[in-house]
């Protein structure tokens, strides 16, 4: 499963509840763990997957762990969102989880700073794990905050461009666009109008357009959300104004906000067979690696192409990069079986066989270098695109914040106002938004 965007509703719902953990949970500077994982014990693992195939894949990975660690049994509980997780961590007690996971990478700042997830440093040092040699840097970045590593990545998500090869051929387009200028021209060539709607839309640019959110766009510009002092940088860094200007221009050129929104309301569910890319309603789609399997399962009647998203016109040398996120995995601080819990975390996040098997089963990007190059990894040229994006040195994810995804939500809300024409002064709007972000962070400290 992907991370922040696919779970956007969870992000909004859990932002406030996570704040309560600051006083409810306390981390540990040393492991403080005294349990013997070889003495025979049972630990509880909470995860968020709910689809039958995904739940089955988790259990199969746990079964492999139990075979390798016969003294540790694992009770698996699925379909746990961040709200349920936070409630359990606040309540404590023996019925809570020992091992925890979340799809919401943007909340790692809260998880680490509040102590909601245990500091893993003592366990990592004891196991002599060289994380920099094991896991790609962007994934290491989104599982720590201000020097505290409270999680490890459990598979990743890489975002790129899907395109309908048949539609490209019909429009005389021979290759996917590499720059945003090329992308706009491609989107217009692929757009066919029918009265006040569309027969085919080249691309849905609106921020509600299924993954076309602000941070996914921004990943394709060199940018910095915060300055060296930790203050919001969105009004000072020209990349943000460039992105908002570009997106608004694309909205206007493809028919205007109102017309696009009317068409968007005809789309099927993002996770169902009637997704607009599956049905041919849009010819290009910004999405994660999981879309490839979903499209094939939906039985699309056209050939699918994949490519990295375009980059800013003056950054063509960085083409191939993309937005990264993924599932994070850690240990509950209240657990009395932390050594046993660490064995499961270490196995599922760093064992090559475990990572590859799980990635194959749920069609996600492996989160270790060895798994990414494993001959056992099931790939084809279309999926390889996302493996390359995951390893690109310029691929990125938004930085962690003490108040989680709040700053991203604030910026996204501004995007809604600007694309719809409710806010017309971009410079003033970004300045006001930056001030709000700074106030929110200060209040969360």
TAHURA-V161933 format. One record per residue. N is the residue number from 1. RES is the residue in three letters. PSI is psi in whole degrees, -180 to 180 (NA if undefined). D_FIRST is the distance of its C-alpha to the first C-alpha in whole Angstrom. Layout:
n: <N	N>
res: <RES	RES>
psi: <PSI	PSI>
d_first: <D_FIRST	D_FIRST>
This chain:
n: <1	2	3	4	5	6	7	8	9	10	11	12	13	14	15	16	17	18	19	20	21	22	23	24	25	26	27	28	29	30	31	32	33	34	35	36	37	38	39	40	41	42	43	44	45	46	47	48	49	50	51	52	53	54	55	56	57	58	59	60	61	62	63	64	65	66	67	68	69	70	71	72	73	74	75	76	77	78	79	80	81	82	83	84	85	86	87	88	89	90	91	92	93	94	95	96	97	98	99	100	101	102	103	104	105	106	107	108	109	110	111	112	113	114	115	116	117	118	119	120	121	122	123	124	125	126	127	128	129	130	131	132	133	134	135	136	137	138	139	140	141	142	143	144	145	146	147	148	149	150	151	152	153	154	155	156	157	158	159	160	161	162	163	164	165	166	167	168	169	170	171	172	173	174	175	176	177	178	179	180	181	182	183	184	185	186	187	188	189	190	191	192	193	194	195	196	197	198	199	200	201	202	203	204	205	206	207	208	209	210	211	212	213	214	215	216	217	218	219	220	221	222	223	224	225	226	227	228	229	230	231	232	233	234	235	236	237	238	239	240	241	242	243	244	245	246	247	248	249	250	251	252	253	254	255	256	257	258	259	260	261	262	263	264	265	266	267	268	269	270	271	272	273	274	275	276	277	278	279	280	281	282	283	284	285	286	287	288	289	290	291	292	293	294	295	296	297	298	299	300	301	302	303	304	305	306	307	308	309	310	311	312	313	314	315	316	317	318	319	320	321	322	323	324	325	326	327	328	329	330	331	332	333	334	335	336	337	338	339	340	341	342	343	344	345	346	347	348	349	350	351	352	353	354	355	356	357	358	359	360	361	362	363	364	365	366	367	368	369	370	371	372	373	374	375	376	377	378	379	380	381	382	383	384	385	386	387	388	389	390	391	392	393	394	395	396	397	398	399	400	401	402	403	404	405	406	407	408	409	410	411	412	413	414	415	416	417	418	419	420	421	422	423	424	425	426	427	428	429	430	431	432	433	434	435	436	437	438	439	440	441	442	443	444	445>
res: <UNK	UNK	UNK	UNK	UNK	UNK	UNK	UNK	UNK	UNK	UNK	UNK	UNK	UNK	UNK	UNK	UNK	UNK	UNK	UNK	UNK	UNK	UNK	UNK	UNK	UNK	UNK	UNK	UNK	UNK	UNK	UNK	UNK	UNK	UNK	UNK	UNK	UNK	UNK	UNK	UNK	UNK	UNK	UNK	UNK	UNK	UNK	UNK	UNK	UNK	UNK	UNK	UNK	UNK	UNK	UNK	UNK	UNK	UNK	UNK	UNK	UNK	UNK	UNK	UNK	UNK	UNK	UNK	UNK	UNK	UNK	UNK	UNK	UNK	UNK	UNK	UNK	UNK	UNK	UNK	UNK	UNK	UNK	UNK	UNK	UNK	UNK	UNK	UNK	UNK	UNK	UNK	UNK	UNK	UNK	UNK	UNK	UNK	UNK	UNK	UNK	UNK	UNK	UNK	UNK	UNK	UNK	UNK	UNK	UNK	UNK	UNK	UNK	UNK	UNK	UNK	UNK	UNK	UNK	UNK	UNK	UNK	UNK	UNK	UNK	UNK	UNK	UNK	UNK	UNK	UNK	UNK	UNK	UNK	UNK	UNK	UNK	UNK	UNK	UNK	UNK	UNK	UNK	UNK	UNK	UNK	UNK	UNK	UNK	UNK	UNK	UNK	UNK	UNK	UNK	UNK	UNK	UNK	UNK	UNK	UNK	UNK	UNK	UNK	UNK	UNK	UNK	UNK	UNK	UNK	UNK	UNK	UNK	UNK	UNK	UNK	UNK	UNK	UNK	UNK	UNK	UNK	UNK	UNK	UNK	UNK	UNK	UNK	UNK	UNK	UNK	UNK	UNK	UNK	UNK	UNK	UNK	UNK	UNK	UNK	UNK	UNK	UNK	UNK	UNK	UNK	UNK	UNK	UNK	UNK	UNK	UNK	UNK	UNK	UNK	UNK	UNK	UNK	UNK	UNK	UNK	UNK	UNK	UNK	UNK	UNK	UNK	UNK	UNK	UNK	UNK	UNK	UNK	UNK	UNK	UNK	UNK	UNK	UNK	UNK	UNK	UNK	UNK	UNK	UNK	UNK	UNK	UNK	UNK	UNK	UNK	UNK	UNK	UNK	UNK	UNK	UNK	UNK	UNK	UNK	UNK	UNK	UNK	UNK	UNK	UNK	UNK	UNK	UNK	UNK	UNK	UNK	UNK	UNK	UNK	UNK	UNK	UNK	UNK	UNK	UNK	UNK	UNK	UNK	UNK	UNK	UNK	UNK	UNK	UNK	UNK	UNK	UNK	UNK	UNK	UNK	UNK	UNK	UNK	UNK	UNK	UNK	UNK	UNK	UNK	UNK	UNK	UNK	UNK	UNK	UNK	UNK	UNK	UNK	UNK	UNK	UNK	UNK	UNK	UNK	UNK	UNK	UNK	UNK	UNK	UNK	UNK	UNK	UNK	UNK	UNK	UNK	UNK	UNK	UNK	UNK	UNK	UNK	UNK	UNK	UNK	UNK	UNK	UNK	UNK	UNK	UNK	UNK	UNK	UNK	UNK	UNK	UNK	UNK	UNK	UNK	UNK	UNK	UNK	UNK	UNK	UNK	UNK	UNK	UNK	UNK	UNK	UNK	UNK	UNK	UNK	UNK	UNK	UNK	UNK	UNK	UNK	UNK	UNK	UNK	UNK	UNK	UNK	UNK	UNK	UNK	UNK	UNK	UNK	UNK	UNK	UNK	UNK	UNK	UNK	UNK	UNK	UNK	UNK	UNK	UNK	UNK	UNK	UNK	UNK	UNK	UNK	UNK	UNK	UNK	UNK	UNK	UNK	UNK	UNK	UNK	UNK	UNK	UNK	UNK	UNK	UNK	UNK	UNK	UNK	UNK	UNK	UNK	UNK	UNK	UNK	UNK	UNK	UNK	UNK	UNK	UNK	UNK	UNK	UNK	UNK	UNK	UNK	UNK	UNK>
psi: <146	178	-115	-50	-41	-20	32	-39	-33	-37	-47	-39	-28	-5	-46	-42	-31	-32	-32	-23	-17	-39	-18	-27	147	131	-177	134	-34	162	-38	12	129	-4	151	108	-12	4	-2	106	165	129	160	131	121	131	170	-5	143	-25	139	-45	-36	-43	-42	-41	-39	-47	-39	-36	-40	-39	-40	-39	-47	-33	-38	-23	76	-16	-4	121	146	124	119	131	118	180	40	111	177	-31	-50	-40	-46	-40	-42	-40	-35	-39	-34	-159	168	-15	-4	176	158	-43	134	153	159	146	-11	83	-28	-12	6	-32	-41	-43	-44	-45	-28	-15	12	-36	141	144	122	-3	-48	-37	-41	-44	-42	-37	-6	44	130	91	-36	-29	-7	-38	136	144	-46	-35	-34	-38	-42	9	18	162	121	46	-8	119	105	5	166	153	133	88	159	173	135	137	137	-160	127	141	150	106	-33	-41	-38	-46	-41	-31	1	25	125	-18	156	149	146	-24	162	-29	-45	-37	-44	-43	-40	-45	-39	-39	-31	-5	126	121	156	95	-127	17	-155	143	-35	133	131	-40	140	104	-16	150	-15	10	39	89	-9	62	167	-49	-27	-41	-48	-25	-20	5	143	127	166	115	-31	152	-176	-23	2	7	151	134	6	-26	-16	-34	117	-17	-34	-44	-38	-45	-48	-38	-45	-48	-43	-40	-40	-41	-48	-42	-24	10	-13	155	-48	-44	-41	-40	-38	-42	-40	-34	-6	-4	150	177	144	-31	8	178	-22	22	141	-26	-39	-40	-9	6	-31	145	-19	147	131	124	173	175	-24	-23	-31	-50	-39	-41	-41	-40	-31	-10	44	147	27	164	133	133	149	150	162	156	154	164	169	148	-32	14	30	-24	-13	8	135	-14	171	180	136	144	-168	-174	138	150	135	-164	137	131	-24	-9	138	9	49	-34	-42	-40	-40	-37	-39	-44	-48	-43	-50	-23	-18	-16	121	-46	-41	-45	-44	-45	-43	-42	-43	-39	-39	9	46	171	129	153	17	154	-43	-40	-35	-30	9	137	-14	-7	127	113	161	172	-36	-41	-31	-31	-44	-30	-39	-41	-41	-27	-1	134	-19	0	151	170	153	144	151	152	154	-26	31	-130	9	-43	-33	-40	-41	-43	-38	-42	-39	-39	-41	-43	-39	-43	-29	-6	3	-30	126	-24	98	-47	-48	-37	-41	-38	-45	-40	-41	-41	-38	-42	-44	-40	-42	-42	-41	-39	-26	-14	NA>
d_first: <0	4	7	10	11	8	9	13	15	14	15	18	19	18	20	24	23	21	25	27	25	27	30	29	27	29	28	30	31	32	30	33	31	34	32	33	30	32	34	32	29	26	23	21	17	15	11	9	8	10	10	13	12	9	11	14	12	12	15	16	15	17	20	21	21	23	25	26	26	29	30	26	25	21	21	17	16	13	12	13	13	14	18	18	17	20	22	22	23	26	27	27	29	29	26	23	21	21	18	15	12	10	7	11	12	15	16	17	20	21	20	22	25	25	25	22	20	23	24	23	26	29	27	26	29	30	28	29	26	26	23	24	25	21	19	18	20	17	15	18	19	16	16	20	22	26	27	25	22	20	17	16	12	10	9	8	8	11	12	15	18	18	21	23	26	28	28	29	32	33	33	35	32	32	29	26	27	27	28	28	31	31	27	29	32	30	28	31	33	30	31	33	34	36	38	36	33	31	31	29	27	26	23	22	23	23	21	20	19	15	14	17	17	20	18	16	20	22	20	22	25	26	26	27	26	28	31	33	34	31	32	30	31	29	33	34	32	33	29	28	31	31	27	28	31	30	27	30	32	29	29	33	33	31	33	32	30	32	32	28	27	29	27	24	25	25	21	19	16	13	11	14	17	19	17	20	19	19	22	24	24	23	23	21	18	16	12	9	9	7	10	13	12	12	15	17	16	17	20	21	25	25	24	21	21	19	20	19	20	24	25	28	31	33	30	30	30	26	25	22	20	17	15	12	10	7	7	11	13	17	20	22	25	27	26	29	27	26	27	26	22	22	23	19	18	20	19	15	15	18	19	19	19	16	14	15	15	11	10	12	11	7	8	7	10	12	13	17	19	21	17	17	21	21	23	20	17	17	17	19	21	18	15	17	17	14	15	18	17	15	19	21	23	22	19	18	16	18	20	20	22	24	23	20	18	22	23	20	21	24	24	22	25	27	26	26	29	30	29	31	34	34	35	37	37	35	36	37	34	32	35	34	31	31	34	31	29	31	33	29	29	32	32	29	31>
